[in-house]
Amino acid sequence: MSNRGRLKEHLISWATASPLAGPPTTGVATLVLADAGHIPTVLASGLAGAETLLLAPADDGSDVAPATGYHGSLTEPGGEFSNGQDFFLQTHAYTASPFMTVFGPTVVRVFDQADFEAFLRDADRAITQGAFPDFLVAPSVLLADPAALSGEFNPADGPALRLYADEHGQVSTTPTGAALGTVEDSLETLAERFTHMRPGTAALDTVTAEDTLSEALRDRPFLPRYLAAVAALRSLAARGVTGLRVSGFGSRLTPELTGTGADADLGDPRLPILVYGDTDAYVVDGSRLFAVDRRTARTLECFLATGGRVAGLVPAAQVDQLIELLAKRGVRLPAPLPAVTR
């Protein structure tokens, strides 16, 4: 992998807590410093190992080796990060994002209570009206800390994956997260403290109060599914397919489901996402994406929305065909598909 490719992969992981293909055996995977003066300390404490991508500001032109120097900011609203060569990454505050022009790779971050409330309003609008924010489904945009914002547990997250050290040497997993310690602490110490923290506090401590976050998540069990739908629409937009609707968000492709309260799929982000337009339909399952005909789309929708209780909605033969198609495409549902009663 090129240096540019490695940098991009690590920055995505640092912003979203997505796992890396080859995590380091010592030290944190990605460590961003706000002050290059902390380089000797993080090397001595073992936070930065031989395989760590260590980033330190080099705006004054000074040599920050063995760290990789950067210009700009990864932590300020409206900031732009640059490696000084050919890679740029913008950071937008959530509330400002609808009014900002996206020129390239962009991280949208929830910085404060106003951002958090705007995020919730957009999610509520999507579930009731089927309208998703245009900026959030743009192919070059990523939402920071999606698991913390939706209440979904992310086993990959933690000090071994990502850390940020502010100008005072306080260390957290994210720029908006609770302090775990300082640059003088060992990775083992920070990891132990992280295990005693709620995920929301660890990532969003300076954004909103823990009880406010808990209440918002409790009232919106569909949030993980919402962000999975956002990712599905973004994936299709990257392929030039736009103007789509997501099953369960404001509408259903199958009229018989409307008003029945069939929403078993909305509480499980692991299930495939059905996306459709006026004539086309697609199934998105993680990195898998494929087109299906309308009949297959309706069969899948009924199956997901009712939790497999499709009697009276879908002929058994169509369910059998769906099961065969999913198997061929490598789509695995979290639980075994129930037997079809003929």
C-alpha positions as CSV (number, residue, x, y, z in Angstrom):
1,M,0.0,0.0,0.0
2,S,1.3,3.5,-0.9
3,N,1.9,6.0,1.8
4,R,-1.1,8.0,0.6
5,G,-3.2,4.9,0.7
6,R,-2.1,4.0,4.2
7,L,-2.7,7.6,5.4
8,K,-6.3,7.5,4.0
9,E,-7.0,4.2,5.5
10,H,-5.8,5.2,9.0
11,L,-7.6,8.5,8.9
12,I,-10.9,6.8,8.1
13,S,-10.3,4.4,10.9
14,W,-9.4,7.2,13.3
15,A,-12.5,9.2,12.5
16,T,-15.0,6.3,12.4
17,A,-13.5,3.6,14.6
18,S,-13.5,1.2,11.7
19,P,-11.1,-1.7,12.1
20,L,-7.9,-1.9,10.1
21,A,-6.8,-4.9,8.1
22,G,-3.5,-5.3,10.0
23,P,-3.5,-3.8,13.5
24,P,-0.1,-3.2,15.0
25,T,1.3,-5.6,17.6
26,T,2.6,-2.8,19.8
27,G,1.3,0.7,20.3
28,V,-1.9,2.3,19.0
29,A,-2.8,2.0,15.3
30,T,-3.3,5.7,14.7
31,L,-2.2,8.5,17.1
32,V,-2.9,12.1,16.2
33,L,-1.0,14.8,18.2
34,A,-2.0,18.4,18.5
35,D,1.5,19.3,19.6
36,A,4.7,17.9,18.1
37,G,6.4,18.4,21.4
38,H,4.7,15.3,22.7
39,I,6.5,13.0,20.2
40,P,9.3,12.0,22.6
41,T,6.8,11.2,25.4
42,V,4.5,9.0,23.3
43,L,7.5,7.1,22.0
44,A,8.8,6.6,25.6
45,S,5.4,5.6,27.0
46,G,4.9,3.0,24.2
47,L,1.8,4.7,22.9
48,A,3.5,5.0,19.5
49,G,5.1,1.7,18.3
50,A,7.0,0.8,15.2
51,E,3.7,0.2,13.3
52,T,1.8,3.2,14.6
53,L,0.8,5.9,12.2
54,L,1.9,8.9,14.3
55,L,0.7,12.3,13.1
56,A,2.1,15.6,14.3
57,P,1.6,19.2,13.2
58,A,4.4,20.6,11.0
59,D,2.9,23.9,10.1
60,D,6.1,25.7,11.1
61,G,8.0,23.6,8.6
62,S,10.0,21.8,11.3
63,D,11.0,18.2,11.0
64,V,8.7,16.0,13.1
65,A,10.3,12.6,12.4
66,P,9.6,9.8,13.1
67,A,6.1,11.2,13.0
68,T,4.3,12.0,9.8
69,G,3.9,15.7,9.6
70,Y,0.6,17.4,8.7
71,H,-0.7,20.9,8.1
72,G,-4.0,22.3,9.2
73,S,-6.4,20.5,11.5
74,L,-8.4,17.3,12.0
75,T,-10.2,18.5,15.0
76,E,-11.6,22.0,14.3
77,P,-14.9,22.8,12.5
78,G,-14.0,24.0,9.0
79,G,-10.5,22.7,9.3
80,E,-8.5,21.2,6.4
81,F,-5.8,18.5,6.9
82,S,-3.0,18.1,4.5
83,N,0.0,15.9,4.3
84,G,1.8,18.7,2.6
85,Q,1.7,16.8,-0.7
86,D,-1.3,15.3,-2.4
87,F,-3.9,14.4,0.3
88,F,-6.5,16.8,1.8
89,L,-9.2,16.1,4.3
90,Q,-11.9,18.6,5.3
91,T,-13.7,18.5,8.7
92,H,-17.2,20.1,8.8
93,A,-19.4,20.6,11.8
94,Y,-22.7,18.8,11.4
95,T,-24.9,21.9,11.5
96,A,-22.7,23.7,8.9
97,S,-22.5,20.8,6.5
98,P,-25.8,21.5,4.6
99,F,-24.3,24.9,3.6
100,M,-20.7,23.8,2.8
101,T,-19.4,22.7,-0.6
102,V,-17.7,19.4,-0.6
103,F,-14.5,19.5,-2.6
104,G,-13.0,16.1,-1.7
105,P,-12.8,13.7,1.2
106,T,-14.7,15.2,4.1
107,V,-15.5,14.1,7.7
108,V,-18.7,15.5,9.2
109,R,-18.3,15.6,13.0
110,V,-20.9,16.2,15.8
111,F,-19.0,18.8,17.9
112,D,-21.7,20.1,20.3
113,Q,-25.3,19.9,21.5
114,A,-26.6,21.9,18.5
115,D,-24.9,19.4,16.1
116,F,-26.3,16.5,18.0
117,E,-29.8,17.9,17.9
118,A,-29.5,18.5,14.2
119,F,-28.4,14.9,13.7
120,L,-31.4,13.6,15.6
121,R,-33.8,15.8,13.6
122,D,-32.4,14.5,10.4
123,A,-32.8,10.9,11.6
124,D,-36.4,11.5,12.7
125,R,-37.2,13.1,9.3
126,A,-35.7,10.1,7.5
127,I,-37.8,7.6,9.5
128,T,-41.0,9.5,9.1
129,Q,-40.6,11.1,5.6
130,G,-37.9,9.0,3.9
131,A,-35.8,12.1,3.4
132,F,-32.1,11.7,4.0
133,P,-29.6,14.7,4.2
134,D,-28.0,15.2,0.8
135,F,-24.6,16.0,2.4
136,L,-24.6,12.9,4.5
137,V,-25.1,10.5,1.5
138,A,-22.4,12.2,-0.7
139,P,-19.8,9.6,-1.7
140,S,-16.8,11.5,-0.3
141,V,-18.4,12.2,3.1
142,L,-18.0,10.2,6.3
143,L,-19.8,10.7,9.6
144,A,-17.4,10.6,12.6
145,D,-18.2,8.2,15.4
146,P,-21.3,6.6,13.9
147,A,-21.5,3.8,16.5
148,A,-21.5,6.2,19.4
149,L,-24.1,8.4,17.8
150,S,-26.4,5.5,17.2
151,G,-25.8,3.5,20.4
152,E,-24.4,0.5,18.5
153,F,-21.6,-1.4,20.2
154,N,-18.3,-1.3,18.3
155,P,-15.9,-4.0,19.5
156,A,-13.1,-2.5,17.3
157,D,-13.0,0.8,19.1
158,G,-10.6,1.7,21.9
159,P,-7.2,3.0,22.6
160,A,-5.5,0.2,20.7
161,L,-7.2,1.5,17.5
162,R,-7.1,5.3,17.8
163,L,-6.0,8.1,20.1
164,Y,-5.9,11.8,20.1
165,A,-3.6,13.9,22.3
166,D,-4.5,17.6,22.7
167,E,-2.1,20.4,23.2
168,H,-2.0,19.8,26.9
169,G,-1.2,16.1,26.5
170,Q,-4.6,14.9,27.5
171,V,-5.5,11.7,25.6
172,S,-8.9,10.5,24.4
173,T,-10.1,8.2,21.6
174,T,-11.7,11.2,19.8
175,P,-11.4,15.0,19.8
176,T,-14.8,15.1,21.5
177,G,-14.3,12.2,23.9
178,A,-13.6,11.9,27.6
179,A,-9.9,12.1,28.7
180,L,-8.5,8.6,29.4
181,G,-5.2,9.9,30.7
182,T,-2.1,11.6,29.4
183,V,0.7,11.0,26.9
184,E,2.8,9.6,29.7
185,D,0.4,6.7,30.4
186,S,0.8,3.3,28.9
187,L,-1.6,1.8,26.3
188,E,-2.6,-0.8,28.9
189,T,-3.5,1.9,31.4
190,L,-5.6,3.8,28.9
191,A,-7.3,0.6,27.7
192,E,-8.2,-0.4,31.2
193,R,-9.8,3.0,31.8
194,F,-11.7,2.8,28.5
195,T,-13.3,-0.5,29.5
196,H,-15.0,1.2,32.5
197,M,-16.4,4.0,30.3
198,R,-19.7,4.1,28.4
199,P,-19.1,4.2,24.6
200,G,-21.1,7.5,24.4
201,T,-18.9,9.1,27.0
202,A,-15.7,7.8,25.5
203,A,-16.5,9.4,22.1
204,L,-19.0,12.2,22.8
205,D,-18.2,13.5,26.3
206,T,-17.9,17.2,25.3
207,V,-20.8,17.0,22.9
208,T,-23.8,16.2,25.2
209,A,-24.5,14.9,28.7
210,E,-24.6,11.2,29.1
211,D,-28.2,11.1,30.3
212,T,-29.3,13.3,27.3
213,L,-27.5,10.9,24.9
214,S,-29.0,7.8,26.6
215,E,-32.5,9.2,26.4
216,A,-32.1,10.1,22.7
217,L,-30.8,6.7,21.9
218,R,-33.5,4.9,23.9
219,D,-36.2,6.9,22.1
220,R,-34.8,6.0,18.7
221,P,-33.9,2.3,18.4
222,F,-33.8,2.7,14.6
223,L,-30.6,4.9,14.7
224,P,-28.2,2.0,13.9
225,R,-30.5,1.1,11.0
226,Y,-30.6,4.7,9.9
227,L,-26.9,5.0,9.6
228,A,-26.7,1.6,7.8
229,A,-29.2,3.1,5.3
230,V,-27.1,6.2,5.0
231,A,-24.1,4.0,4.1
232,A,-26.2,2.1,1.6
233,L,-27.3,5.3,-0.2
234,R,-23.7,6.6,-0.1
235,S,-22.5,3.4,-1.7
236,L,-25.0,3.7,-4.5
237,A,-24.4,7.4,-5.0
238,A,-20.7,6.5,-5.6
239,R,-21.9,4.4,-8.5
240,G,-24.0,7.2,-9.9
241,V,-27.3,5.9,-8.6
242,T,-29.4,8.5,-6.8
243,G,-33.0,9.6,-6.1
244,L,-33.7,6.3,-4.2
245,R,-35.9,5.4,-1.3
246,V,-35.1,3.1,1.6
247,S,-37.6,0.4,2.7
248,G,-39.0,1.2,6.1
249,F,-38.0,4.9,6.0
250,G,-41.1,6.8,5.2
251,S,-42.4,4.2,2.7
252,R,-42.6,0.6,1.6
253,L,-42.3,-0.9,-1.8
254,T,-45.1,-3.4,-0.8
255,P,-48.4,-1.5,-0.3
256,E,-49.8,-4.3,1.9
257,L,-47.2,-3.5,4.6
258,T,-48.3,0.1,4.9
259,G,-50.0,0.8,8.2
260,T,-49.6,-2.8,9.5
261,G,-46.8,-1.9,12.0
262,A,-44.5,-4.4,10.3
263,D,-41.1,-2.9,11.2
264,A,-39.0,-5.8,12.5
265,D,-36.2,-4.7,10.2
266,L,-35.8,-1.2,11.7
267,G,-34.3,-2.5,14.9
268,D,-31.5,-4.5,13.3
269,P,-28.7,-2.8,11.3
270,R,-27.2,-6.2,10.4
271,L,-30.1,-7.0,8.1
272,P,-29.7,-6.3,4.3
273,I,-31.0,-2.8,3.2
274,L,-33.5,-2.7,0.4
275,V,-33.2,0.5,-1.7
276,Y,-35.5,1.2,-4.6
277,G,-36.4,3.8,-7.2
278,D,-39.4,4.1,-9.6
279,T,-38.3,1.1,-11.6
280,D,-35.1,-0.3,-10.1
281,A,-34.3,-2.0,-6.8
282,Y,-31.1,-2.9,-5.0
283,V,-30.0,-5.0,-2.0
284,V,-27.1,-3.6,0.1
285,D,-25.5,-5.9,2.6
286,G,-22.3,-4.4,3.9
287,S,-19.9,-4.3,1.0
288,R,-22.2,-6.4,-1.2
289,L,-24.5,-4.5,-3.5
290,F,-26.6,-6.0,-6.3
291,A,-29.7,-5.2,-8.3
292,V,-32.9,-7.3,-8.0
293,D,-36.2,-7.4,-9.8
294,R,-39.3,-5.8,-8.2
295,R,-40.9,-9.2,-7.2
296,T,-37.7,-10.3,-5.4
297,A,-37.4,-6.9,-3.8
298,R,-41.0,-7.1,-2.4
299,T,-40.4,-10.6,-1.2
300,L,-37.3,-9.6,0.7
301,E,-39.0,-6.5,2.1
302,C,-41.9,-8.5,3.4
303,F,-39.6,-11.1,4.9
304,L,-37.5,-8.4,6.7
305,A,-40.3,-6.3,7.8
306,T,-42.4,-9.1,9.3
307,G,-39.4,-11.1,10.7
308,G,-40.1,-14.0,8.3
309,R,-43.9,-14.2,9.0
310,V,-44.8,-13.8,5.3
311,A,-47.9,-16.1,5.2
312,G,-50.6,-14.3,3.2
313,L,-48.1,-11.8,1.8
314,V,-45.7,-13.8,-0.3
315,P,-46.1,-17.3,-2.0
316,A,-43.8,-19.9,-0.5
317,A,-42.1,-20.5,-3.9
318,Q,-41.0,-16.9,-4.0
319,V,-39.4,-17.2,-0.5
320,D,-37.6,-20.3,-1.6
321,Q,-36.2,-18.3,-4.6
322,L,-35.2,-15.5,-2.3
323,I,-33.3,-17.8,0.0
324,E,-31.5,-19.3,-2.9
325,L,-30.5,-15.9,-4.3
326,L,-29.2,-14.7,-0.9
327,A,-27.1,-17.8,-0.6
328,K,-25.6,-17.3,-4.0
329,R,-24.8,-13.7,-3.2
330,G,-23.2,-14.6,0.1
331,V,-25.8,-12.7,2.2
332,R,-26.2,-14.2,5.6
333,L,-28.9,-13.1,8.0
334,P,-28.1,-13.0,11.7
335,A,-30.5,-15.8,12.5
336,P,-31.5,-18.8,10.5
337,L,-34.3,-18.2,8.1
338,P,-37.5,-19.9,9.3
339,A,-38.9,-22.8,7.4
340,V,-41.5,-21.9,4.8
341,T,-44.9,-23.5,5.4
342,R,-46.4,-24.7,2.2
